[in-house]
Amino acid sequence: MLTPAWAGVSTDINSSPTYDKCDSAWTVMMMVAIADRALIVTLNAEHLGYRTQIFSAFCSGK
C-alpha cells in the first residue's frame, strides 16, 4: 500500500485507525481523480462533491 507523506509515521494498519481511514479516503479520491482524468471528466462538480462526502464520512471520527 502506498503511504503519502501526510499519513504519519506509522505503517501498521491497526495502530492509527484515524490516519489510516483518512489515508484510504485520500488514496481512493486520488484514484478516482486519475480515473476522471482518463475519462475526460475532470473536476466534474458532482464527482468532486461525492469524493468530498466519502472523505468526510471516513474522517468523521477524528
N, CA, C and O atoms as a Tripos MOL2 file, in Angstrom:
@<TRIPOS>MOLECULE
protein
  248   247    62     0     0
PROTEIN
NO_CHARGES

@<TRIPOS>ATOM
      1 N           0.8370   -1.2080    0.0000 N.3       1 MET1
      2 CA          0.0000    0.0000    0.0000 C.3       1 MET1
      3 C           0.8700    1.2550    0.0000 C.2       1 MET1
      4 O           1.8270    1.3680    0.7660 O.2       1 MET1
      5 N           0.5210    2.1750   -0.8610 N.am      2 LEU2
      6 CA          1.2570    3.4340   -0.9140 C.3       2 LEU2
      7 C           0.9050    4.2880    0.2920 C.2       2 LEU2
      8 O          -0.2550    4.3620    0.6980 O.2       2 LEU2
      9 N           1.9140    4.9320    0.8580 N.am      3 THR3
     10 CA          1.6730    5.7600    2.0300 C.3       3 THR3
     11 C           2.1240    7.1970    1.7580 C.2       3 THR3
     12 O           3.3230    7.4770    1.7280 O.2       3 THR3
     13 N           1.1610    8.1130    1.5580 N.am      4 PRO4
     14 CA          1.5100    9.5160    1.3340 C.3       4 PRO4
     15 C           2.1850   10.1370    2.5580 C.2       4 PRO4
     16 O           2.1090    9.5990    3.6630 O.2       4 PRO4
     17 N           2.8340   11.2560    2.3480 N.am      5 ALA5
     18 CA          3.5830   11.9140    3.4200 C.3       5 ALA5
     19 C           2.6900   12.3040    4.5940 C.2       5 ALA5
     20 O           3.1360   12.2940    5.7410 O.2       5 ALA5
     21 N           1.4190   12.6500    4.3120 N.am      6 TRP6
     22 CA          0.5350   13.1230    5.3770 C.3       6 TRP6
     23 C          -0.0410   11.9660    6.1940 C.2       6 TRP6
     24 O          -0.8140   12.2050    7.1220 O.2       6 TRP6
     25 N           0.3150   10.7170    5.8730 N.am      7 ALA7
     26 CA         -0.2730    9.5650    6.5600 C.3       7 ALA7
     27 C           0.3450    9.3520    7.9410 C.2       7 ALA7
     28 O          -0.1320    8.5160    8.7080 O.2       7 ALA7
     29 N           1.3890   10.0890    8.2590 N.am      8 GLY8
     30 CA          2.0350    9.9150    9.5550 C.3       8 GLY8
     31 C           3.1490    8.8930    9.4660 C.2       8 GLY8
     32 O           3.4100    8.3420    8.3970 O.2       8 GLY8
     33 N           3.8120    8.6350   10.5940 N.am      9 VAL9
     34 CA          4.9830    7.7670   10.5780 C.3       9 VAL9
     35 C           4.6150    6.2830   10.6350 C.2       9 VAL9
     36 O           5.4080    5.4360   10.2240 O.2       9 VAL9
     37 N           3.4250    5.9630   11.1390 N.am     10 SER10
     38 CA          3.0660    4.5680   11.3280 C.3      10 SER10
     39 C           2.6700    3.9020   10.0240 C.2      10 SER10
     40 O           1.9410    4.4750    9.2140 O.2      10 SER10
     41 N           3.1680    2.6630    9.8280 N.am     11 THR11
     42 CA          2.7650    1.8900    8.6600 C.3      11 THR11
     43 C           1.9110    0.6930    9.0930 C.2      11 THR11
     44 O           1.4370   -0.0670    8.2480 O.2      11 THR11
     45 N           1.7140    0.5240   10.3960 N.am     12 ASP12
     46 CA          0.8800   -0.5590   10.9200 C.3      12 ASP12
     47 C          -0.5860   -0.1350   10.8260 C.2      12 ASP12
     48 O          -0.9890    0.8680   11.4140 O.2      12 ASP12
     49 N          -1.3740   -0.9060   10.0860 N.am     13 ILE13
     50 CA         -2.7640   -0.5040    9.8140 C.3      13 ILE13
     51 C          -3.6220   -0.4930   11.0690 C.2      13 ILE13
     52 O          -4.6620    0.1640   11.0890 O.2      13 ILE13
     53 N          -3.2120   -1.2060   12.1220 N.am     14 ASN14
     54 CA         -4.0180   -1.2760   13.3380 C.3      14 ASN14
     55 C          -3.6290   -0.2410   14.3940 C.2      14 ASN14
     56 O          -4.3410   -0.0690   15.3840 O.2      14 ASN14
     57 N          -2.5130    0.4420   14.1920 N.am     15 SER15
     58 CA         -2.0040    1.3020   15.2610 C.3      15 SER15
     59 C          -2.5980    2.7110   15.2190 C.2      15 SER15
     60 O          -2.6230    3.3980   16.2410 O.2      15 SER15
     61 N          -3.0750    3.1470   14.0560 N.am     16 SER16
     62 CA         -3.5670    4.5180   13.9360 C.3      16 SER16
     63 C          -4.7980    4.5590   13.0300 C.2      16 SER16
     64 O          -4.7090    4.9720   11.8740 O.2      16 SER16
     65 N          -5.9480    4.1280   13.5610 N.am     17 PRO17
     66 CA         -7.1520    3.9770   12.7340 C.3      17 PRO17
     67 C          -7.5790    5.2550   12.0120 C.2      17 PRO17
     68 O          -7.9580    5.2000   10.8420 O.2      17 PRO17
     69 N          -7.5240    6.4030   12.6900 N.am     18 THR18
     70 CA         -7.9780    7.6450   12.0770 C.3      18 THR18
     71 C          -7.0930    8.0140   10.8880 C.2      18 THR18
     72 O          -7.5920    8.3600    9.8170 O.2      18 THR18
     73 N          -5.7850    7.9380   11.0820 N.am     19 TYR19
     74 CA         -4.8720    8.2370    9.9810 C.3      19 TYR19
     75 C          -5.0830    7.2900    8.8190 C.2      19 TYR19
     76 O          -5.1280    7.7120    7.6640 O.2      19 TYR19
     77 N          -5.2150    5.9790    9.1340 N.am     20 ASP20
     78 CA         -5.3650    5.0040    8.0650 C.3      20 ASP20
     79 C          -6.6710    5.1920    7.3110 C.2      20 ASP20
     80 O          -6.7100    5.0430    6.0890 O.2      20 ASP20
     81 N          -7.7430    5.5200    8.0300 N.am     21 LYS21
     82 CA         -9.0180    5.7740    7.3610 C.3      21 LYS21
     83 C          -8.8970    6.9760    6.4300 C.2      21 LYS21
     84 O          -9.3410    6.9260    5.2830 O.2      21 LYS21
     85 N          -8.3000    8.0480    6.9210 N.am     22 CYS22
     86 CA         -8.1490    9.2480    6.1010 C.3      22 CYS22
     87 C          -7.2150    8.9790    4.9290 C.2      22 CYS22
     88 O          -7.4530    9.4490    3.8160 O.2      22 CYS22
     89 N          -6.1510    8.2220    5.1830 N.am     23 ASP23
     90 CA         -5.2120    7.8640    4.1290 C.3      23 ASP23
     91 C          -5.9320    7.0750    3.0390 C.2      23 ASP23
     92 O          -5.7370    7.3220    1.8490 O.2      23 ASP23
     93 N          -6.7640    6.1270    3.4560 N.am     24 SER24
     94 CA         -7.5210    5.3290    2.4900 C.3      24 SER24
     95 C          -8.4610    6.2150    1.6810 C.2      24 SER24
     96 O          -8.5760    6.0690    0.4640 O.2      24 SER24
     97 N          -9.1300    7.1330    2.3700 N.am     25 ALA25
     98 CA        -10.0470    8.0400    1.6800 C.3      25 ALA25
     99 C          -9.2950    8.8800    0.6520 C.2      25 ALA25
    100 O          -9.7460    9.0390   -0.4820 O.2      25 ALA25
    101 N          -8.1380    9.4190    1.0620 N.am     26 TRP26
    102 CA         -7.3330   10.2080    0.1330 C.3      26 TRP26
    103 C          -6.8850    9.3740   -1.0570 C.2      26 TRP26
    104 O          -6.9210    9.8320   -2.1990 O.2      26 TRP26
    105 N          -6.4560    8.1270   -0.7750 N.am     27 THR27
    106 CA         -5.9950    7.2420   -1.8470 C.3      27 THR27
    107 C          -7.1150    6.9840   -2.8420 C.2      27 THR27
    108 O          -6.9090    7.0460   -4.0540 O.2      27 THR27
    109 N          -8.3190    6.6900   -2.3130 N.am     28 VAL28
    110 CA         -9.4740    6.4660   -3.1820 C.3      28 VAL28
    111 C          -9.7780    7.7100   -4.0000 C.2      28 VAL28
    112 O         -10.0400    7.6230   -5.2000 O.2      28 VAL28
    113 N          -9.7440    8.8770   -3.3470 N.am     29 MET29
    114 CA        -10.0270   10.1340   -4.0430 C.3      29 MET29
    115 C          -9.0170   10.3770   -5.1690 C.2      29 MET29
    116 O          -9.3830   10.8190   -6.2590 O.2      29 MET29
    117 N          -7.7420   10.0810   -4.8910 N.am     30 MET30
    118 CA         -6.7090   10.2500   -5.9080 C.3      30 MET30
    119 C          -6.9640    9.3130   -7.0840 C.2      30 MET30
    120 O          -6.8800    9.7180   -8.2440 O.2      30 MET30
    121 N          -7.2780    8.0510   -6.7690 N.am     31 MET31
    122 CA         -7.5250    7.0660   -7.8150 C.3      31 MET31
    123 C          -8.7220    7.4700   -8.6660 C.2      31 MET31
    124 O          -8.6880    7.3560   -9.8910 O.2      31 MET31
    125 N          -9.7940    7.9470   -8.0010 N.am     32 VAL32
    126 CA        -10.9820    8.3980   -8.7260 C.3      32 VAL32
    127 C         -10.6390    9.6140   -9.5910 C.2      32 VAL32
    128 O         -11.1100    9.7310  -10.7220 O.2      32 VAL32
    129 N          -9.8170   10.5150   -9.0530 N.am     33 ALA33
    130 CA         -9.4170   11.7010   -9.8140 C.3      33 ALA33
    131 C          -8.6400   11.2960  -11.0650 C.2      33 ALA33
    132 O          -8.8350   11.8670  -12.1380 O.2      33 ALA33
    133 N          -7.7560   10.3030  -10.9180 N.am     34 ILE34
    134 CA         -6.9930    9.8120  -12.0710 C.3      34 ILE34
    135 C          -7.9350    9.1680  -13.0870 C.2      34 ILE34
    136 O          -7.7910    9.3670  -14.2930 O.2      34 ILE34
    137 N          -8.9010    8.3950  -12.5860 N.am     35 ALA35
    138 CA         -9.8910    7.7740  -13.4720 C.3      35 ALA35
    139 C         -10.7130    8.8420  -14.1830 C.2      35 ALA35
    140 O         -10.9990    8.7290  -15.3750 O.2      35 ALA35
    141 N         -11.0950    9.8930  -13.4320 N.am     36 ASP36
    142 CA        -11.8330   11.0130  -14.0270 C.3      36 ASP36
    143 C         -11.0540   11.6170  -15.1870 C.2      36 ASP36
    144 O         -11.6060   11.8790  -16.2550 O.2      36 ASP36
    145 N          -9.7570   11.8350  -14.9580 N.am     37 ARG37
    146 CA         -8.9330   12.4590  -15.9930 C.3      37 ARG37
    147 C          -8.8570   11.5550  -17.2170 C.2      37 ARG37
    148 O          -8.9190   12.0250  -18.3530 O.2      37 ARG37
    149 N          -8.7220   10.2440  -16.9740 N.am     38 ALA38
    150 CA         -8.6430    9.2920  -18.0780 C.3      38 ALA38
    151 C          -9.9410    9.2810  -18.8860 C.2      38 ALA38
    152 O          -9.9300    9.0660  -20.0980 O.2      38 ALA38
    153 N         -11.0480    9.5160  -18.1990 N.am     39 LEU39
    154 CA        -12.3540    9.5220  -18.8680 C.3      39 LEU39
    155 C         -12.7580   10.9230  -19.3350 C.2      39 LEU39
    156 O         -13.8790   11.1280  -19.8020 O.2      39 LEU39
    157 N         -11.8410   11.8840  -19.2060 N.am     40 ILE40
    158 CA        -12.1170   13.2820  -19.5540 C.3      40 ILE40
    159 C         -13.3210   13.8150  -18.7730 C.2      40 ILE40
    160 O         -14.1760   14.5050  -19.3290 O.2      40 ILE40
    161 N         -13.3780   13.4880  -17.4780 N.am     41 VAL41
    162 CA        -14.4440   14.0110  -16.6220 C.3      41 VAL41
    163 C         -13.7650   14.8040  -15.5100 C.2      41 VAL41
    164 O         -14.0710   14.6260  -14.3310 O.2      41 VAL41
    165 N         -12.8450   15.6790  -15.8970 N.am     42 THR42
    166 CA        -12.0150   16.3680  -14.9260 C.3      42 THR42
    167 C         -12.8130   17.3800  -14.1160 C.2      42 THR42
    168 O         -13.5190   18.2280  -14.6620 O.2      42 THR42
    169 N         -12.6810   17.2650  -12.7900 N.am     43 LEU43
    170 CA        -13.2950   18.2080  -11.8590 C.3      43 LEU43
    171 C         -14.7940   18.4020  -12.0820 C.2      43 LEU43
    172 O         -15.3130   19.5100  -11.9470 O.2      43 LEU43
    173 N         -15.4820   17.3140  -12.4240 N.am     44 ASN44
    174 CA        -16.9400   17.3700  -12.5070 C.3      44 ASN44
    175 C         -17.4820   17.6580  -11.1190 C.2      44 ASN44
    176 O         -17.1430   16.9520  -10.1690 O.2      44 ASN44
    177 N         -18.3140   18.6760  -10.9820 N.am     45 ALA45
    178 CA        -18.7700   19.1410   -9.6740 C.3      45 ALA45
    179 C         -19.4490   18.0260   -8.8760 C.2      45 ALA45
    180 O         -19.2430   17.9040   -7.6680 O.2      45 ALA45
    181 N         -20.2520   17.2210   -9.5550 N.am     46 GLU46
    182 CA        -20.9600   16.1390   -8.8820 C.3      46 GLU46
    183 C         -19.9750   15.1090   -8.3310 C.2      46 GLU46
    184 O         -20.1240   14.6390   -7.2030 O.2      46 GLU46
    185 N         -18.9750   14.7640   -9.1300 N.am     47 HIS47
    186 CA        -17.9720   13.7950   -8.6940 C.3      47 HIS47
    187 C         -17.1420   14.3410   -7.5370 C.2      47 HIS47
    188 O         -16.8460   13.6290   -6.5780 O.2      47 HIS47
    189 N         -16.7730   15.6080   -7.6410 N.am     48 LEU48
    190 CA        -15.9840   16.2310   -6.5850 C.3      48 LEU48
    191 C         -16.7620   16.2270   -5.2720 C.2      48 LEU48
    192 O         -16.2060   15.9310   -4.2140 O.2      48 LEU48
    193 N         -18.0420   16.5550   -5.3450 N.am     49 GLY49
    194 CA        -18.8880   16.5420   -4.1600 C.3      49 GLY49
    195 C         -18.9870   15.1510   -3.5640 C.2      49 GLY49
    196 O         -18.9840   14.9880   -2.3440 O.2      49 GLY49
    197 N         -19.0750   14.1450   -4.4320 N.am     50 TYR50
    198 CA        -19.1580   12.7540   -3.9900 C.3      50 TYR50
    199 C         -17.8850   12.3440   -3.2570 C.2      50 TYR50
    200 O         -17.9440   11.7190   -2.1980 O.2      50 TYR50
    201 N         -16.7390   12.6980   -3.8220 N.am     51 ARG51
    202 CA        -15.4610   12.3740   -3.1780 C.3      51 ARG51
    203 C         -15.3370   13.0880   -1.8340 C.2      51 ARG51
    204 O         -14.8650   12.5000   -0.8620 O.2      51 ARG51
    205 N         -15.7490   14.3300   -1.7750 N.am     52 THR52
    206 CA        -15.6970   15.0790   -0.5140 C.3      52 THR52
    207 C         -16.5810   14.4210    0.5340 C.2      52 THR52
    208 O         -16.2180   14.3450    1.7080 O.2      52 THR52
    209 N         -17.7450   13.9460    0.1000 N.am     53 GLN53
    210 CA        -18.6720   13.2680    1.0010 C.3      53 GLN53
    211 C         -18.0440   11.9920    1.5590 C.2      53 GLN53
    212 O         -18.1380   11.7200    2.7560 O.2      53 GLN53
    213 N         -17.4050   11.2120    0.6870 N.am     54 ILE54
    214 CA        -16.7360    9.9850    1.1200 C.3      54 ILE54
    215 C         -15.6360   10.3130    2.1200 C.2      54 ILE54
    216 O         -15.5240    9.6660    3.1610 O.2      54 ILE54
    217 N         -14.8190   11.3280    1.8010 N.am     55 PHE55
    218 CA        -13.7270   11.7110    2.6800 C.3      55 PHE55
    219 C         -14.2520   12.1320    4.0520 C.2      55 PHE55
    220 O         -13.7050   11.7380    5.0820 O.2      55 PHE55
    221 N         -15.3200   12.9380    4.0550 N.am     56 SER56
    222 CA        -15.9170   13.3800    5.3120 C.3      56 SER56
    223 C         -16.4250   12.1990    6.1240 C.2      56 SER56
    224 O         -16.2550   12.1560    7.3420 O.2      56 SER56
    225 N         -17.0410   11.2530    5.4540 N.am     57 ALA57
    226 CA        -17.5630   10.0670    6.1380 C.3      57 ALA57
    227 C         -16.4320    9.2520    6.7580 C.2      57 ALA57
    228 O         -16.5490    8.7890    7.8920 O.2      57 ALA57
    229 N         -15.3390    9.0750    6.0180 N.am     58 PHE58
    230 CA        -14.2050    8.3160    6.5110 C.3      58 PHE58
    231 C         -13.5360    8.9980    7.7000 C.2      58 PHE58
    232 O         -13.0600    8.3330    8.6200 O.2      58 PHE58
    233 N         -13.5020   10.3130    7.6750 N.am     59 CYS59
    234 CA        -12.7370   11.0510    8.6740 C.3      59 CYS59
    235 C         -13.6170   11.6520    9.7780 C.2      59 CYS59
    236 O         -13.1440   12.4640   10.5720 O.2      59 CYS59
    237 N         -14.8780   11.2610    9.8280 N.am     60 SER60
    238 CA        -15.8000   11.8760   10.7850 C.3      60 SER60
    239 C         -15.4470   11.5340   12.2280 C.2      60 SER60
    240 O         -15.8880   12.2200   13.1500 O.2      60 SER60
    241 N         -14.6530   10.4750   12.4360 N.am     61 GLY61
    242 CA        -14.3290   10.0480   13.7960 C.3      61 GLY61
    243 C         -13.1290   10.7330   14.4040 C.2      61 GLY61
    244 O         -12.6330   10.3020   15.4450 O.2      61 GLY61
    245 N         -12.6420   11.8090   13.7670 N.am     62 LYS62
    246 CA        -11.4170   12.4750   14.2310 C.3      62 LYS62
    247 C         -11.5530   12.9790   15.6560 C.2      62 LYS62
    248 O         -10.6130   13.5610   16.1970 O.2      62 LYS62
@<TRIPOS>BOND
     1     1     2 1
     2     2     3 1
     3     3     4 2
     4     3     5 am
     5     5     6 1
     6     6     7 1
     7     7     8 2
     8     7     9 am
     9     9    10 1
    10    10    11 1
    11    11    12 2
    12    11    13 am
    13    13    14 1
    14    14    15 1
    15    15    16 2
    16    15    17 am
    17    17    18 1
    18    18    19 1
    19    19    20 2
    20    19    21 am
    21    21    22 1
    22    22    23 1
    23    23    24 2
    24    23    25 am
    25    25    26 1
    26    26    27 1
    27    27    28 2
    28    27    29 am
    29    29    30 1
    30    30    31 1
    31    31    32 2
    32    31    33 am
    33    33    34 1
    34    34    35 1
    35    35    36 2
    36    35    37 am
    37    37    38 1
    38    38    39 1
    39    39    40 2
    40    39    41 am
    41    41    42 1
    42    42    43 1
    43    43    44 2
    44    43    45 am
    45    45    46 1
    46    46    47 1
    47    47    48 2
    48    47    49 am
    49    49    50 1
    50    50    51 1
    51    51    52 2
    52    51    53 am
    53    53    54 1
    54    54    55 1
    55    55    56 2
    56    55    57 am
    57    57    58 1
    58    58    59 1
    59    59    60 2
    60    59    61 am
    61    61    62 1
    62    62    63 1
    63    63    64 2
    64    63    65 am
    65    65    66 1
    66    66    67 1
    67    67    68 2
    68    67    69 am
    69    69    70 1
    70    70    71 1
    71    71    72 2
    72    71    73 am
    73    73    74 1
    74    74    75 1
    75    75    76 2
    76    75    77 am
    77    77    78 1
    78    78    79 1
    79    79    80 2
    80    79    81 am
    81    81    82 1
    82    82    83 1
    83    83    84 2
    84    83    85 am
    85    85    86 1
    86    86    87 1
    87    87    88 2
    88    87    89 am
    89    89    90 1
    90    90    91 1
    91    91    92 2
    92    91    93 am
    93    93    94 1
    94    94    95 1
    95    95    96 2
    96    95    97 am
    97    97    98 1
    98    98    99 1
    99    99   100 2
   100    99   101 am
   101   101   102 1
   102   102   103 1
   103   103   104 2
   104   103   105 am
   105   105   106 1
   106   106   107 1
   107   107   108 2
   108   107   109 am
   109   109   110 1
   110   110   111 1
   111   111   112 2
   112   111   113 am
   113   113   114 1
   114   114   115 1
   115   115   116 2
   116   115   117 am
   117   117   118 1
   118   118   119 1
   119   119   120 2
   120   119   121 am
   121   121   122 1
   122   122   123 1
   123   123   124 2
   124   123   125 am
   125   125   126 1
   126   126   127 1
   127   127   128 2
   128   127   129 am
   129   129   130 1
   130   130   131 1
   131   131   132 2
   132   131   133 am
   133   133   134 1
   134   134   135 1
   135   135   136 2
   136   135   137 am
   137   137   138 1
   138   138   139 1
   139   139   140 2
   140   139   141 am
   141   141   142 1
   142   142   143 1
   143   143   144 2
   144   143   145 am
   145   145   146 1
   146   146   147 1
   147   147   148 2
   148   147   149 am
   149   149   150 1
   150   150   151 1
   151   151   152 2
   152   151   153 am
   153   153   154 1
   154   154   155 1
   155   155   156 2
   156   155   157 am
   157   157   158 1
   158   158   159 1
   159   159   160 2
   160   159   161 am
   161   161   162 1
   162   162   163 1
   163   163   164 2
   164   163   165 am
   165   165   166 1
   166   166   167 1
   167   167   168 2
   168   167   169 am
   169   169   170 1
   170   170   171 1
   171   171   172 2
   172   171   173 am
   173   173   174 1
   174   174   175 1
   175   175   176 2
   176   175   177 am
   177   177   178 1
   178   178   179 1
   179   179   180 2
   180   179   181 am
   181   181   182 1
   182   182   183 1
   183   183   184 2
   184   183   185 am
   185   185   186 1
   186   186   187 1
   187   187   188 2
   188   187   189 am
   189   189   190 1
   190   190   191 1
   191   191   192 2
   192   191   193 am
   193   193   194 1
   194   194   195 1
   195   195   196 2
   196   195   197 am
   197   197   198 1
   198   198   199 1
   199   199   200 2
   200   199   201 am
   201   201   202 1
   202   202   203 1
   203   203   204 2
   204   203   205 am
   205   205   206 1
   206   206   207 1
   207   207   208 2
   208   207   209 am
   209   209   210 1
   210   210   211 1
   211   211   212 2
   212   211   213 am
   213   213   214 1
   214   214   215 1
   215   215   216 2
   216   215   217 am
   217   217   218 1
   218   218   219 1
   219   219   220 2
   220   219   221 am
   221   221   222 1
   222   222   223 1
   223   223   224 2
   224   223   225 am
   225   225   226 1
   226   226   227 1
   227   227   228 2
   228   227   229 am
   229   229   230 1
   230   230   231 1
   231   231   232 2
   232   231   233 am
   233   233   234 1
   234   234   235 1
   235   235   236 2
   236   235   237 am
   237   237   238 1
   238   238   239 1
   239   239   240 2
   240   239   241 am
   241   241   242 1
   242   242   243 1
   243   243   244 2
   244   243   245 am
   245   245   246 1
   246   246   247 1
   247   247   248 2
@<TRIPOS>SUBSTRUCTURE
     1 MET1         2 RESIDUE 1 A MET
     2 LEU2         6 RESIDUE 1 A LEU
     3 THR3        10 RESIDUE 1 A THR
     4 PRO4        14 RESIDUE 1 A PRO
     5 ALA5        18 RESIDUE 1 A ALA
     6 TRP6        22 RESIDUE 1 A TRP
     7 ALA7        26 RESIDUE 1 A ALA
     8 GLY8        30 RESIDUE 1 A GLY
     9 VAL9        34 RESIDUE 1 A VAL
    10 SER10       38 RESIDUE 1 A SER
    11 THR11       42 RESIDUE 1 A THR
    12 ASP12       46 RESIDUE 1 A ASP
    13 ILE13       50 RESIDUE 1 A ILE
    14 ASN14       54 RESIDUE 1 A ASN
    15 SER15       58 RESIDUE 1 A SER
    16 SER16       62 RESIDUE 1 A SER
    17 PRO17       66 RESIDUE 1 A PRO
    18 THR18       70 RESIDUE 1 A THR
    19 TYR19       74 RESIDUE 1 A TYR
    20 ASP20       78 RESIDUE 1 A ASP
    21 LYS21       82 RESIDUE 1 A LYS
    22 CYS22       86 RESIDUE 1 A CYS
    23 ASP23       90 RESIDUE 1 A ASP
    24 SER24       94 RESIDUE 1 A SER
    25 ALA25       98 RESIDUE 1 A ALA
    26 TRP26      102 RESIDUE 1 A TRP
    27 THR27      106 RESIDUE 1 A THR
    28 VAL28      110 RESIDUE 1 A VAL
    29 MET29      114 RESIDUE 1 A MET
    30 MET30      118 RESIDUE 1 A MET
    31 MET31      122 RESIDUE 1 A MET
    32 VAL32      126 RESIDUE 1 A VAL
    33 ALA33      130 RESIDUE 1 A ALA
    34 ILE34      134 RESIDUE 1 A ILE
    35 ALA35      138 RESIDUE 1 A ALA
    36 ASP36      142 RESIDUE 1 A ASP
    37 ARG37      146 RESIDUE 1 A ARG
    38 ALA38      150 RESIDUE 1 A ALA
    39 LEU39      154 RESIDUE 1 A LEU
    40 ILE40      158 RESIDUE 1 A ILE
    41 VAL41      162 RESIDUE 1 A VAL
    42 THR42      166 RESIDUE 1 A THR
    43 LEU43      170 RESIDUE 1 A LEU
    44 ASN44      174 RESIDUE 1 A ASN
    45 ALA45      178 RESIDUE 1 A ALA
    46 GLU46      182 RESIDUE 1 A GLU
    47 HIS47      186 RESIDUE 1 A HIS
    48 LEU48      190 RESIDUE 1 A LEU
    49 GLY49      194 RESIDUE 1 A GLY
    50 TYR50      198 RESIDUE 1 A TYR
    51 ARG51      202 RESIDUE 1 A ARG
    52 THR52      206 RESIDUE 1 A THR
    53 GLN53      210 RESIDUE 1 A GLN
    54 ILE54      214 RESIDUE 1 A ILE
    55 PHE55      218 RESIDUE 1 A PHE
    56 SER56      222 RESIDUE 1 A SER
    57 ALA57      226 RESIDUE 1 A ALA
    58 PHE58      230 RESIDUE 1 A PHE
    59 CYS59      234 RESIDUE 1 A CYS
    60 SER60      238 RESIDUE 1 A SER
    61 GLY61      242 RESIDUE 1 A GLY
    62 LYS62      246 RESIDUE 1 A LYS
